[in-house]
Every structure is written in structure tokens, then in C-alpha cells.
């Protein structure tokens, strides 16, 4: 085989490898990536539209009882504590109950302070 043919074959092989490496694995993979992006943006939009303002009366409905979610308000922010083990059935082992505004209790009586709320889902804002 001549040197020229060998060189052409080597270049063709490298070009083929580059095309395979840079292309999506399949058309389906490319389509699912697009739909995943659309899903992510729709989740963000629905999260924004689900944010709401709670009065104390409205907040009290989210006490973690009878299948209701458990929400607490601290410093004007309403947090979802439904899946927090320490708030099982809307009751905290420190004697606090969900469905209430707890700024004073969290800031002055809680051993962990407001840091424990970091990372919890925020569902709205609390207004007096």
C-alpha cells in the first residue's frame, strides 16, 4: 500500500471518529434532551405560579393533619416541612405545630435557629 493511500485512510478514520464523538448517539437522544429542557423550564414556571401569599387563617389550613401538607412561616417566608421527619404529622418534637407563624419560636427558642430551614421548599410569603 502506498504512503499516500495510508495517509488518506488515516485521515478518513480520524474524521469519522470525530463525527461519531460529536454527534448525538441517536435522534431519540437528541429529542429527549430537547423535551427535558422544556420540562425543566415548565417546572420552573409552575413553581413560580404556585407561589402565593398566606394569611394566618390560610396558613392554619396547612397543619399536616388529615393528609394536608405541613407549612410554617418564618420571617415572612412560608416553608413546606411536610417531608421533614421532625415535623411528622405537623407536630415538631419541641411542641411547635405546623400551620403557624413561628419566627419568634425559631429565632429565640430553637437550638438550631433559622439555618435548619435552608434548602426546604418555599411555597409562598406570609402577610399579617
Secondary structure, 3 states (H helix, E strand, C coil): CCHHHHHHHHHHHHHHHHHHHHCCCCHHHHHHHHHHHHHHHHHHHHHHHHCEEECHHHHCCCECCCCCCEEEEECCEEEECCCCHHHHHHECCCCCECCEECHHHHHHHCCCHHHHHCCCCEEEEECC
